[in-house]
Amino acid sequence: MAIRLLHRINRLIAADAHGLVESLEDRNLLLKQHLREAELELQHKRARSEALCDEQRRIAETTERIENALSRIERDSELALAEDRDDLARFAIRKLIPLQRELTALTSRTKELGDERQRIREKLTLQEADFEQLRARVHAQLATPEPRTQRATDVLDAIVAEEEVEMELLRRKGTRGVQR
C-alpha cells in the first residue's frame, strides 16, 4: 500500500512538473505569437504604402497622357477658332471638357494618396520603433526565468521533501520491526 502511495505521489509530481513546463511554454508561445502578429501588421502597412506608391505612379502616367492629349486638343481648338471653324472647335471642346474633368479627379486622387501615404509612413515610423522595443522586451522576457517559475520550483521541492519524509518514515518502521 505504501509503495502504491509513493507511486501515485511520483506520478502526481511528474504531472505537475509537466503542467508547469506547459504553462511556461504557453506563455512564451504567446509572447512569440504577439511578436509575429505585430511584425505582420508592420509588413501589412509597408505593403499598403507600396500599393499607394504604385497607384500614384500609375496616376502620374495617366495624368501625363491626358495632359498631352489636352495640349493637342487645345491646339486643335485654337486652330479651328482661328480658321472660323466653329463646328471643329465645338468638336474639340467636347473632347476637351471630359479630359479636364478627369485630370481634375486624378489630381485630387493623387493628393489623397499622398496624404494617406504620409499618414501611413508616420504611423509606420512610430510603430517600427515600438516594435523594436517590444522585440527587445520579449527577447529579454524569454531569456530570463519568471519569478513564478521559481515559486513553482519551491512548491515542487516542498512536495519532494514530503516524499522524502514518507520514505524515511517507512525506513524507520522497517528498522524498528527488525530490532524487535
Phi and psi in degrees as a GROMACS rama.xvg file:
@    title "Ramachandran Plot"
@    xaxis  label "Phi"
@    yaxis  label "Psi"
@TYPE xy
-65.5825  -36.4393  ALA-2
-67.424  -39.8222  ILE-3
-61.1926  -42.9605  ARG-4
-60.5038  -45.3629  LEU-5
-63.9901  -38.6517  LEU-6
-62.7038  -44.2956  HIS-7
-64.7168  -40.7957  ARG-8
-63.1674  -41.6782  ILE-9
-60.8514  -45.1156  ASN-10
-64.4872  -38.5711  ARG-11
-62.8084  -43.5748  LEU-12
-63.6507  -44.4834  ILE-13
-62.7263  -42.2823  ALA-14
-65.0331  -42.5256  ALA-15
-62.9912  -40.5194  ASP-16
-63.9649  -43.3223  ALA-17
-64.1336  -41.7916  HIS-18
-62.6668  -40.362  GLY-19
-62.5416  -47.2293  LEU-20
-61.7524  -42.6101  VAL-21
-62.8485  -40.8584  GLU-22
-66.2811  -36.134  SER-23
-67.8545  -42.6521  LEU-24
-62.9711  -40.3589  GLU-25
-60.4968  -43.8658  ASP-26
-62.44  -44.3422  ARG-27
-64.2292  -40.7682  ASN-28
-63.6133  -38.998  LEU-29
-63.1848  -43.6519  LEU-30
-59.8386  -45.9156  LEU-31
-63.9029  -39.6433  LYS-32
-64.2976  -43.9216  GLN-33
-62.782  -38.086  HIS-34
-64.1325  -42.9308  LEU-35
-62.9321  -41.7492  ARG-36
-64.035  -39.6985  GLU-37
-64.0886  -40.9758  ALA-38
-65.8123  -39.8764  GLU-39
-63.3992  -38.2421  LEU-40
-64.6723  -40.4249  GLU-41
-63.0436  -42.8435  LEU-42
-62.6702  -37.9631  GLN-43
-62.944  -43.064  HIS-44
-66.0961  -40.1508  LYS-45
-62.436  -42.506  ARG-46
-63.7876  -40.0949  ALA-47
-63.2597  -41.0318  ARG-48
-62.8782  -42.2233  SER-49
-63.57  -41.1353  GLU-50
-63.6005  -40.2419  ALA-51
-64.5477  -39.8712  LEU-52
-63.1823  -43.3226  CYS-53
-62.0886  -42.3397  ASP-54
-65.3126  -39.4589  GLU-55
-61.6922  -39.2426  GLN-56
-64.1892  -44.7525  ARG-57
-62.9545  -41.1148  ARG-58
-65.1666  -38.9903  ILE-59
-62.1018  -41.0302  ALA-60
-65.3253  -43.6595  GLU-61
-64.3857  -42.0801  THR-62
-60.0409  -43.1312  THR-63
-62.5482  -42.6286  GLU-64
-62.5267  -43.4891  ARG-65
-66.4185  -41.0881  ILE-66
-62.5604  -39.1829  GLU-67
-64.0375  -42.8904  ASN-68
-65.0195  -41.5768  ALA-69
-61.218  -43.0758  LEU-70
-61.3883  -43.2085  SER-71
-65.5297  -43.9646  ARG-72
-67.8791  -37.6199  ILE-73
-59.2405  -45.6522  GLU-74
-61.8755  -42.1352  ARG-75
-61.99  -43.2846  ASP-76
-67.898  -38.3633  SER-77
-64.4165  -40.1655  GLU-78
-64.9679  -42.6087  LEU-79
-63.639  -40.5406  ALA-80
-68.102  -37.5035  LEU-81
-65.4338  -29.7722  ALA-82
-94.4451  7.83523  GLU-83
58.0189  39.7399  ASP-84
-108.674  79.1356  ARG-85
-61.03  -34.6549  ASP-86
-63.1309  -42.0833  ASP-87
-70.2385  -36.1335  LEU-88
-63.747  -43.6381  ALA-89
-61.4594  -43.763  ARG-90
-57.498  -45.316  PHE-91
-65.0108  -40.694  ALA-92
-66.9289  -35.0126  ILE-93
-62.5015  -32.7931  ARG-94
-78.4896  -33.2195  LYS-95
-69.0219  -45.1812  LEU-96
-60.4042  -49.5331  ILE-97
-62.3419  -35.5654  PRO-98
-66.7618  -37.8971  LEU-99
-64.7836  -41.0476  GLN-100
-62.6939  -44.4298  ARG-101
-62.9608  -40.4297  GLU-102
-63.2522  -40.2911  LEU-103
-63.3558  -44.4324  THR-104
-63.6694  -41.7892  ALA-105
-65.8576  -38.3468  LEU-106
-63.8084  -42.8959  THR-107
-62.8432  -44.5152  SER-108
-63.7265  -39.1316  ARG-109
-61.2893  -41.8263  THR-110
-64.1748  -44.0464  LYS-111
-59.8679  -44.7552  GLU-112
-63.194  -41.8399  LEU-113
-62.2118  -43.0568  GLY-114
-63.9513  -45.4567  ASP-115
-63.9313  -42.0167  GLU-116
-63.9974  -38.9827  ARG-117
-63.874  -43.4297  GLN-118
-61.4911  -43.0536  ARG-119
-64.354  -42.6816  ILE-120
-61.9073  -41.3603  ARG-121
-64.0098  -46.1464  GLU-122
-61.7621  -42.7347  LYS-123
-61.8046  -41.9471  LEU-124
-61.2393  -46.2621  THR-125
-65.1863  -45.065  LEU-126
-69.3742  -32.13  GLN-127
-65.8759  -39.8526  GLU-128
-64.864  -44.6807  ALA-129
-61.6136  -39.927  ASP-130
-62.8735  -42.1655  PHE-131
-63.4549  -39.576  GLU-132
-64.8819  -43.1119  GLN-133
-61.2263  -44.2166  LEU-134
-59.7927  -44.1483  ARG-135
-63.5975  -42.2185  ALA-136
-65.2821  -41.5316  ARG-137
-65.0232  -44.8204  VAL-138
-63.2834  -38.5035  HIS-139
-65.9328  -41.0504  ALA-140
-64.0542  -41.0958  GLN-141
-70.0928  -27.7673  LEU-142
-81.1405  -25.0571  ALA-143
-103.667  141.472  THR-144
-71.2786  146.82  PRO-145
-79.6897  148.237  GLU-146
-59.8156  -33.4001  PRO-147
-61.0679  -35.003  ARG-148
-62.1534  -41.7257  THR-149
-64.722  -43.4114  GLN-150
-63.1649  -39.5992  ARG-151
-64.5674  -36.7232  ALA-152
-65.0319  -39.7913  THR-153
-60.1478  -40.9373  ASP-154
-62.612  -43.9408  VAL-155
-62.3207  -39.3273  LEU-156
-61.8203  -40.183  ASP-157
-63.9263  -40.5075  ALA-158
-66.007  -42.3954  ILE-159
-63.4124  -38.9902  VAL-160
-62.5955  -39.8104  ALA-161
-63.291  -39.4597  GLU-162
-63.7342  -41.0163  GLU-163
-62.4432  -38.0853  GLU-164
-62.3762  -43.6894  VAL-165
-61.6786  -43.7128  GLU-166
-61.4637  -44.4722  MET-167
-63.2551  -40.0627  GLU-168
-60.2361  -45.1081  LEU-169
-62.64  -41.7651  LEU-170
-61.171  -44.7424  ARG-171
-65.5416  -39.4481  ARG-172
-63.6501  -40.8815  LYS-173
-65.7746  -40.4831  GLY-174
-68.3225  -38.1007  THR-175
-65.068  -39.2649  ARG-176
-67.2633  -32.4878  GLY-177
-73.244  -35.6055  VAL-178
-71.137  -26.0567  GLN-179
